[in-house]
Amino acid sequence: MATNESISIFSSASLAVEYVDSLLPENPLQEPFKNAWNYMLNNYTRFQIATWGSLIVHEVLYFLFCLPGFLFQLIPFMKRYKIQKDKPETRENQWKCFKVLLFNHFCIQLPLICGTYYFTEYFNIPYDWERMPRWYMLLARCFGCAVIEDTWHYFLHRLLHHKRIYKYIHKVHHEFQAPFGMEAEYAYPLETLILGTGFFIGIMLLCDHVILLWAWVTIRLIETIDVHSGYDIPLNPLNLIPFYAGSRHHDFHHMNFIGNYASTFT
């Protein structure tokens, strides 16, 4: 009985969203995006798209999203929004962080990204434009991925703070007591694998098109760089998300080395 009611509610919600979507004006970017997507499919192999495409998406977006936080430290006006005002970023710390990031991205994450193609082939994940999900279904699946990742992150992150193993793995990430955006993926390689597993669980359960891989990467990078930014910016649109933790919530964790273990939600 309860299951049937849940299905009915979900179906009604889906119909309501579809109706609202039908009333919205046509997206002017849809046609250029469609042409670019089909050009990619016609000129590159699936292996190239899944592997090198995913790497490019990750690297470009990661450092692009880090750029505002980097510029904030050069703007005196933005200092009023810095959470730990007594701990400014230093060039030495940023350079150290950048070198570790390059190692993690190309020696740890790239081999994992290379498995993306085989994942999409094994589970018959489509690439074609015709089967690309609607925007609201894509958002719903990304939200599901976020809930799964956040749950995994909470319990495994808390485990990594256990006094018997903290100094061997997670201590590296806490070298910077005042976090900054680029530090989001600064971690011991084993931690990258352990906490990164939560990212892939949602993909394995919910992926119905290769675009979800890139959409989820985009959302996850925006979130993790924001909470590590070290700045509590007013009118941050991410704060409109119900139960979103935000930078001040995670900054507390870096200041005190305890509590606030979740990655996204409170």
RASULZI-V636135 format. One record per pair of residues at least 12 apart in sequence whose C-alpha atoms are under 10 Angstrom apart, sorted by the first residue. I is the first residue (numbers start at 1). GAP is how many residues later the second one is. D is the distance in whole Angstrom. If there is no record, write none. Layout:
BEGIN
i;gap;d
I;GAP;D
I;GAP;D
END
This chain:
BEGIN
i;gap;d
14;122;9
14;123;9
17;119;8
17;120;10
18;116;9
18;118;8
18;119;10
21;113;9
21;114;9
21;115;9
33;96;10
34;95;7
34;96;10
35;94;10
37;90;9
37;91;8
37;92;7
38;89;10
38;90;8
38;91;7
40;13;10
41;86;8
41;87;8
41;88;9
46;71;7
46;72;10
46;74;9
46;75;9
46;81;8
47;67;8
47;68;10
47;69;8
47;70;5
47;71;8
47;73;10
47;74;10
48;66;10
48;69;8
49;67;10
49;68;8
49;78;9
49;161;9
50;63;8
50;64;8
50;65;9
50;66;6
50;67;5
50;68;9
50;69;9
50;70;8
50;77;9
50;160;8
50;161;10
50;163;9
50;164;10
51;59;8
51;60;9
51;61;9
51;62;6
51;63;5
51;64;8
51;65;6
51;66;6
51;67;10
52;58;9
52;61;8
52;62;8
53;60;10
53;161;9
54;56;9
54;59;7
54;60;9
54;62;8
54;63;10
54;156;10
54;159;8
54;160;7
54;163;9
55;50;9
55;51;9
55;54;9
55;55;7
55;58;7
55;59;9
55;159;10
57;157;7
57;158;10
57;160;8
57;161;8
58;47;9
58;51;10
58;55;10
58;156;8
58;159;7
58;160;8
58;163;8
59;43;10
59;46;8
59;47;10
61;156;9
61;157;7
61;160;8
61;161;9
62;119;9
62;120;8
62;122;9
62;123;9
62;155;9
62;156;8
62;158;10
62;159;6
62;160;8
62;162;10
62;163;8
63;118;9
63;119;7
63;158;10
63;162;10
64;158;10
65;116;8
65;117;9
65;153;10
65;156;8
65;157;7
65;158;10
65;159;10
65;160;7
65;161;8
65;164;10
66;114;9
66;115;5
66;116;6
66;117;9
66;118;9
66;155;9
66;156;9
66;159;7
66;160;9
66;162;10
66;163;8
67;114;8
67;115;9
68;113;9
68;158;10
68;161;9
69;111;7
69;112;6
69;113;8
69;156;9
69;157;9
69;159;9
69;160;6
69;161;8
69;162;8
70;19;9
70;24;10
70;110;8
70;111;8
70;112;8
70;159;9
72;157;10
72;159;9
73;15;8
73;16;7
73;17;10
73;107;10
73;158;10
78;153;8
78;154;10
78;155;9
79;152;8
80;151;9
80;152;9
80;153;9
81;149;9
81;150;5
81;151;5
81;152;6
81;153;8
82;96;10
82;147;9
82;148;6
82;149;4
82;150;6
82;151;8
82;166;10
83;95;8
83;96;10
83;146;9
83;147;6
83;148;6
83;149;6
83;150;10
83;164;8
83;165;7
83;168;8
83;169;9
84;93;9
84;94;6
84;95;9
84;146;7
84;147;8
84;164;10
84;167;8
84;168;10
84;171;9
85;93;9
85;145;9
85;146;10
86;92;9
87;89;10
87;90;8
87;91;6
87;92;9
87;143;10
88;90;8
88;91;10
88;92;9
88;142;10
89;87;9
89;89;8
89;90;9
89;91;7
89;141;10
93;82;9
93;83;8
93;87;10
93;90;9
94;82;10
94;86;9
94;87;10
94;88;8
94;89;8
96;87;10
96;90;10
97;76;10
97;78;10
97;79;9
97;83;10
97;85;7
97;86;6
97;87;10
97;88;9
97;89;6
97;90;9
98;84;7
98;85;8
98;87;10
98;88;8
99;87;9
100;83;10
100;85;9
100;86;7
100;87;8
100;88;9
100;89;10
101;81;8
101;82;8
101;83;9
101;84;7
101;85;6
101;86;8
102;84;10
103;83;10
103;86;9
104;81;8
104;82;8
104;83;8
104;84;8
104;85;7
104;88;8
105;80;9
105;81;10
105;84;10
105;87;10
107;82;9
108;81;7
108;82;9
108;84;8
108;85;8
109;80;9
109;83;8
109;84;9
109;87;9
112;81;9
116;94;9
116;97;9
117;93;10
119;84;10
119;85;8
120;84;10
120;87;9
120;88;9
120;89;9
120;90;7
123;81;9
123;84;9
123;85;9
124;84;9
124;85;9
125;82;7
125;83;6
125;84;5
125;85;6
125;86;10
126;81;10
126;82;7
126;83;5
126;84;6
126;85;9
127;81;9
127;82;6
127;83;6
127;84;8
128;81;8
128;82;9
128;83;10
129;80;9
129;82;10
131;77;9
131;78;7
132;76;8
132;77;6
132;78;8
132;79;7
132;80;9
133;75;8
133;76;7
133;78;8
133;79;9
137;75;10
138;68;10
138;69;9
138;70;9
138;71;9
138;73;9
138;74;7
138;77;8
138;78;9
139;73;9
139;76;8
139;77;9
139;80;10
140;66;10
141;61;8
141;62;9
141;64;10
141;65;6
141;66;8
141;67;9
141;71;8
141;74;10
141;75;9
142;60;8
142;61;9
142;64;9
142;65;9
142;70;7
142;71;9
142;73;7
142;74;6
142;75;9
142;76;10
142;77;8
142;78;9
143;59;10
143;73;9
143;76;9
144;58;7
144;59;9
144;61;9
144;62;8
144;72;10
145;53;9
145;54;7
145;55;8
145;56;8
145;57;4
145;58;7
145;59;10
145;60;9
145;61;7
145;62;9
145;67;10
145;71;7
145;74;10
145;75;9
146;52;9
146;53;8
146;56;8
146;70;8
146;73;9
146;74;8
146;77;10
146;117;9
146;118;8
146;119;9
147;51;10
147;55;9
147;116;10
147;117;8
147;118;8
148;50;7
148;51;8
148;52;9
148;53;7
148;54;6
148;55;10
148;57;10
149;46;9
149;47;9
149;48;8
149;49;4
149;50;5
149;51;8
149;52;7
149;53;7
149;54;10
149;71;9
149;113;9
149;114;8
149;115;9
150;45;10
150;48;8
150;49;9
150;111;9
150;112;6
150;113;5
150;114;6
150;115;7
150;116;10
151;47;8
151;110;10
151;111;7
151;112;8
151;113;9
151;114;9
152;42;10
152;43;8
152;44;9
152;45;8
152;46;5
152;47;9
152;49;9
152;110;8
152;111;9
153;41;9
153;42;6
153;43;8
153;44;9
153;45;6
153;46;9
153;108;7
153;109;6
153;110;6
153;111;9
154;41;9
154;44;10
154;105;10
154;106;8
154;107;5
154;108;4
154;109;7
154;110;9
154;111;10
155;40;10
155;106;8
155;107;8
156;35;10
156;38;8
156;39;7
156;41;10
156;42;9
156;105;9
156;106;9
157;13;8
157;34;9
157;37;9
157;38;7
157;103;10
157;104;6
157;105;8
157;106;9
158;100;9
158;101;8
158;102;9
158;103;6
158;104;9
159;102;10
160;31;8
160;34;9
160;35;10
161;96;8
161;97;8
161;98;10
161;100;9
168;20;9
168;22;10
168;23;10
169;18;8
169;19;6
169;20;8
169;21;7
169;22;6
169;23;10
170;17;7
170;18;7
170;19;10
170;20;9
170;21;7
170;22;10
171;16;8
171;17;8
171;20;10
171;86;9
172;14;8
172;15;6
172;16;6
172;17;10
172;19;9
173;12;8
173;13;6
173;14;5
173;15;7
173;18;9
173;81;9
174;12;9
174;13;9
174;79;9
174;80;7
174;81;9
174;83;8
175;12;9
175;79;9
176;78;8
176;79;9
177;74;8
177;75;10
177;76;9
177;77;5
177;78;6
177;79;8
177;80;8
178;50;9
178;51;9
178;52;7
178;73;7
178;74;9
178;75;10
178;76;7
178;77;7
179;46;10
179;48;9
179;49;5
179;50;6
179;51;5
179;52;9
179;68;9
179;71;9
179;72;7
179;74;10
179;75;7
179;76;9
180;45;8
180;46;9
180;47;9
180;48;5
180;49;4
180;50;5
180;51;8
180;67;10
180;71;10
181;41;10
181;43;8
181;44;5
181;45;7
181;46;8
181;47;5
181;48;4
181;49;7
181;50;9
181;66;10
182;42;10
182;43;7
182;44;10
182;46;8
182;47;8
183;41;9
183;42;8
183;45;7
183;46;8
184;37;9
184;39;10
184;40;6
184;41;6
184;42;9
184;43;8
184;44;6
184;45;8
185;36;9
185;39;8
185;40;9
185;43;10
199;17;9
199;18;9
199;21;8
200;13;9
200;16;10
202;14;9
203;13;8
220;43;10
220;44;9
222;16;9
223;15;8
223;21;9
223;22;10
223;23;8
223;24;9
223;40;8
223;41;7
224;22;9
224;23;9
224;26;10
224;39;7
224;40;8
225;22;9
226;12;9
226;20;7
226;21;6
226;22;10
226;24;10
227;17;10
227;18;8
227;19;5
227;20;4
227;21;7
227;22;8
227;23;6
227;24;7
227;36;8
227;37;8
228;18;9
228;19;6
228;20;9
228;21;10
228;22;7
228;23;7
228;26;9
229;17;9
229;18;6
229;19;9
229;21;10
229;22;9
230;16;10
230;17;6
230;18;8
230;20;9
230;21;7
230;24;10
231;15;10
231;16;7
231;17;8
231;20;9
232;14;8
232;15;6
232;16;6
232;17;10
232;19;10
233;13;10
233;14;9
233;15;10
241;24;9
242;23;8
242;24;9
243;21;8
243;22;5
243;23;5
244;19;9
244;20;6
244;21;5
244;22;6
245;15;9
245;17;8
245;18;8
245;19;6
245;20;5
245;21;5
246;17;9
246;18;7
246;19;8
246;20;9
247;17;10
249;12;10
249;13;10
249;14;10
249;15;10
249;16;9
249;17;8
250;12;8
250;13;8
250;14;9
250;16;10
END
